[in-house]
């Protein structure tokens, strides 16, 4: 009589490890590297994905807008001191946004301030009297 061998019951074990590293260089390059290693009972597969983002252009634009804003602030210092004080009150908000790397919000706020300053300069040079204390007619 022949004996029949029963196959062993094996279950496939799959183990997945994933590591992600984020590197920010001094040139405003943000590199994200994700390495995923999947190990089964027979094979090991390693996949590495690297994404590099350069924010240098945005930072240069922000610095240019900030320089323009400072020049306009100096002009406003000569024109109207009250508006300068109002804008200086917003300076901590600008610094906080810059520290938290909220470039989109910072850019939006700087553009809004620039628009306000340009409108005020337009009204000032066209002798538009919007209130009693700012008229120079």
KOLDREN-183604 format. One record per residue (C-alpha): residue number from 1; residue in three letters; x, y, z. Coordinates in pm, whole numbers, plus 50000, padded with zeros to 5 digits. Last residue first. Layout:
N
+-----+-----+-------+-------+-------+
!   n ! res !     X !     Y !     Z !
+-----+-----+-------+-------+-------+
! NUM ! ALA !     X !     Y !     Z !
...
+-----+-----+-------+-------+-------+
% end
This chain:
137
+-----+-----+-------+-------+-------+
!   n ! res !     X !     Y !     Z !
+-----+-----+-------+-------+-------+
! 137 ! UNK ! 49419 ! 62033 ! 49943 !
! 136 ! UNK ! 49631 ! 61819 ! 50171 !
! 135 ! UNK ! 49353 ! 61604 ! 50292 !
! 134 ! UNK ! 49436 ! 61324 ! 50532 !
! 133 ! UNK ! 49277 ! 61470 ! 50845 !
! 132 ! UNK ! 48931 ! 61543 ! 50706 !
! 131 ! UNK ! 48866 ! 61217 ! 50530 !
! 130 ! UNK ! 48868 ! 61073 ! 50180 !
! 129 ! UNK ! 49005 ! 61383 ! 50012 !
! 128 ! UNK ! 49137 ! 61295 ! 49670 !
! 127 ! UNK ! 49429 ! 61518 ! 49590 !
! 126 ! UNK ! 49526 ! 61301 ! 49291 !
! 125 ! UNK ! 49865 ! 61229 ! 49447 !
! 124 ! UNK ! 49708 ! 61111 ! 49772 !
! 123 ! UNK ! 49437 ! 60903 ! 49611 !
! 122 ! UNK ! 49688 ! 60717 ! 49396 !
! 121 ! UNK ! 49925 ! 60672 ! 49687 !
! 120 ! UNK ! 49644 ! 60529 ! 49895 !
! 119 ! UNK ! 49545 ! 60292 ! 49617 !
! 118 ! UNK ! 49905 ! 60179 ! 49575 !
! 117 ! UNK ! 49941 ! 60118 ! 49946 !
! 116 ! UNK ! 49623 ! 59915 ! 49965 !
! 115 ! UNK ! 49728 ! 59705 ! 49666 !
! 114 ! UNK ! 50070 ! 59643 ! 49819 !
! 113 ! UNK ! 49911 ! 59540 ! 50145 !
! 112 ! UNK ! 49689 ! 59291 ! 49963 !
! 111 ! UNK ! 49984 ! 59158 ! 49768 !
! 110 ! UNK ! 50180 ! 59114 ! 50089 !
! 109 ! UNK ! 49890 ! 58931 ! 50252 !
! 108 ! UNK ! 49848 ! 58698 ! 49956 !
! 107 ! UNK ! 50221 ! 58628 ! 49941 !
! 106 ! UNK ! 50226 ! 58550 ! 50311 !
! 105 ! UNK ! 49926 ! 58323 ! 50279 !
! 104 ! UNK ! 50087 ! 58134 ! 49992 !
! 103 ! UNK ! 50429 ! 58120 ! 50157 !
! 102 ! UNK ! 50310 ! 57971 ! 50485 !
! 101 ! UNK ! 50660 ! 57876 ! 50595 !
! 100 ! UNK ! 50575 ! 57890 ! 50967 !
!  99 ! UNK ! 50847 ! 58154 ! 51018 !
!  98 ! UNK ! 50727 ! 58358 ! 50721 !
!  97 ! UNK ! 50369 ! 58351 ! 50842 !
!  96 ! UNK ! 50482 ! 58460 ! 51186 !
!  95 ! UNK ! 50695 ! 58739 ! 51041 !
!  94 ! UNK ! 50405 ! 58872 ! 50836 !
!  93 ! UNK ! 50175 ! 58860 ! 51136 !
!  92 ! UNK ! 50434 ! 59041 ! 51348 !
!  91 ! UNK ! 50457 ! 59313 ! 51075 !
!  90 ! UNK ! 50084 ! 59384 ! 51068 !
!  89 ! UNK ! 50111 ! 59649 ! 51339 !
!  88 ! UNK ! 50381 ! 59812 ! 51132 !
!  87 ! UNK ! 50125 ! 59857 ! 50858 !
!  86 ! UNK ! 49895 ! 60051 ! 51087 !
!  85 ! UNK ! 50182 ! 60263 ! 51210 !
!  84 ! UNK ! 50277 ! 60349 ! 50855 !
!  83 ! UNK ! 49920 ! 60440 ! 50779 !
!  82 ! UNK ! 49912 ! 60689 ! 51066 !
!  81 ! UNK ! 50239 ! 60853 ! 50960 !
!  80 ! UNK ! 50113 ! 60979 ! 50630 !
!  79 ! UNK ! 50321 ! 61105 ! 50341 !
!  78 ! UNK ! 50690 ! 61090 ! 50434 !
!  77 ! UNK ! 50648 ! 60768 ! 50622 !
!  76 ! UNK ! 50435 ! 60652 ! 50337 !
!  75 ! UNK ! 50733 ! 60679 ! 50107 !
!  74 ! UNK ! 50941 ! 60476 ! 50348 !
!  73 ! UNK ! 50665 ! 60220 ! 50363 !
!  72 ! UNK ! 50657 ! 60208 ! 49986 !
!  71 ! UNK ! 51024 ! 60122 ! 49981 !
!  70 ! UNK ! 50969 ! 59856 ! 50247 !
!  69 ! UNK ! 50683 ! 59706 ! 50047 !
!  68 ! UNK ! 50898 ! 59692 ! 49736 !
!  67 ! UNK ! 51165 ! 59508 ! 49932 !
!  66 ! UNK ! 50904 ! 59269 ! 50069 !
!  65 ! UNK ! 50768 ! 59208 ! 49723 !
!  64 ! UNK ! 51116 ! 59126 ! 49596 !
!  63 ! UNK ! 51178 ! 58894 ! 49890 !
!  62 ! UNK ! 50849 ! 58718 ! 49827 !
!  61 ! UNK ! 50929 ! 58676 ! 49458 !
!  60 ! UNK ! 51270 ! 58535 ! 49545 !
!  59 ! UNK ! 51105 ! 58292 ! 49786 !
!  58 ! UNK ! 50859 ! 58180 ! 49521 !
!  57 ! UNK ! 51135 ! 58125 ! 49268 !
!  56 ! UNK ! 51344 ! 57925 ! 49516 !
!  55 ! UNK ! 51064 ! 57686 ! 49599 !
!  54 ! UNK ! 51224 ! 57387 ! 49430 !
!  53 ! UNK ! 51048 ! 57056 ! 49473 !
!  52 ! UNK ! 51223 ! 56719 ! 49456 !
!  51 ! UNK ! 51030 ! 56393 ! 49477 !
!  50 ! UNK ! 51212 ! 56062 ! 49530 !
!  49 ! UNK ! 51036 ! 55726 ! 49522 !
!  48 ! UNK ! 51222 ! 55410 ! 49627 !
!  47 ! UNK ! 51071 ! 55065 ! 49582 !
!  46 ! UNK ! 51223 ! 54753 ! 49739 !
!  45 ! UNK ! 51085 ! 54408 ! 49663 !
!  44 ! UNK ! 51182 ! 54097 ! 49857 !
!  43 ! UNK ! 51078 ! 53759 ! 49729 !
!  42 ! UNK ! 50985 ! 53407 ! 49844 !
!  41 ! UNK ! 50812 ! 53425 ! 50183 !
!  40 ! UNK ! 50706 ! 53780 ! 50114 !
!  39 ! UNK ! 50900 ! 54096 ! 50186 !
!  38 ! UNK ! 50784 ! 54442 ! 50080 !
!  37 ! UNK ! 51029 ! 54729 ! 50126 !
!  36 ! UNK ! 50900 ! 55083 ! 50067 !
!  35 ! UNK ! 51142 ! 55375 ! 50051 !
!  34 ! UNK ! 50998 ! 55727 ! 50035 !
!  33 ! UNK ! 51231 ! 56019 ! 49965 !
!  32 ! UNK ! 51104 ! 56377 ! 49983 !
!  31 ! UNK ! 51342 ! 56648 ! 49867 !
!  30 ! UNK ! 51265 ! 57015 ! 49928 !
!  29 ! UNK ! 51507 ! 57247 ! 49754 !
!  28 ! UNK ! 51508 ! 57598 ! 49903 !
!  27 ! UNK ! 51880 ! 57653 ! 49824 !
!  26 ! UNK ! 51972 ! 57596 ! 50190 !
!  25 ! UNK ! 51844 ! 57241 ! 50168 !
!  24 ! UNK ! 51523 ! 57093 ! 50301 !
!  23 ! UNK ! 51530 ! 56714 ! 50336 !
!  22 ! UNK ! 51225 ! 56501 ! 50412 !
!  21 ! UNK ! 51260 ! 56129 ! 50477 !
!  20 ! UNK ! 50992 ! 55865 ! 50443 !
!  19 ! UNK ! 51023 ! 55505 ! 50552 !
!  18 ! UNK ! 50795 ! 55217 ! 50460 !
!  17 ! UNK ! 50815 ! 54858 ! 50579 !
!  16 ! UNK ! 50587 ! 54590 ! 50438 !
!  15 ! UNK ! 50572 ! 54229 ! 50557 !
!  14 ! UNK ! 50386 ! 53964 ! 50361 !
!  13 ! UNK ! 50347 ! 53614 ! 50495 !
!  12 ! UNK ! 50214 ! 53354 ! 50256 !
!  11 ! UNK ! 50038 ! 53077 ! 50445 !
!  10 ! UNK ! 50163 ! 52725 ! 50433 !
!   9 ! UNK ! 49963 ! 52407 ! 50460 !
!   8 ! UNK ! 50202 ! 52121 ! 50407 !
!   7 ! UNK ! 50117 ! 51897 ! 50120 !
!   6 ! UNK ! 49978 ! 51555 ! 50216 !
!   5 ! UNK ! 50199 ! 51267 ! 50125 !
!   4 ! UNK ! 50022 ! 50962 ! 49996 !
!   3 ! UNK ! 50131 ! 50630 ! 50135 !
!   2 ! UNK ! 50132 ! 50338 ! 49899 !
!   1 ! UNK ! 50000 ! 50000 ! 50000 !
+-----+-----+-------+-------+-------+
% end
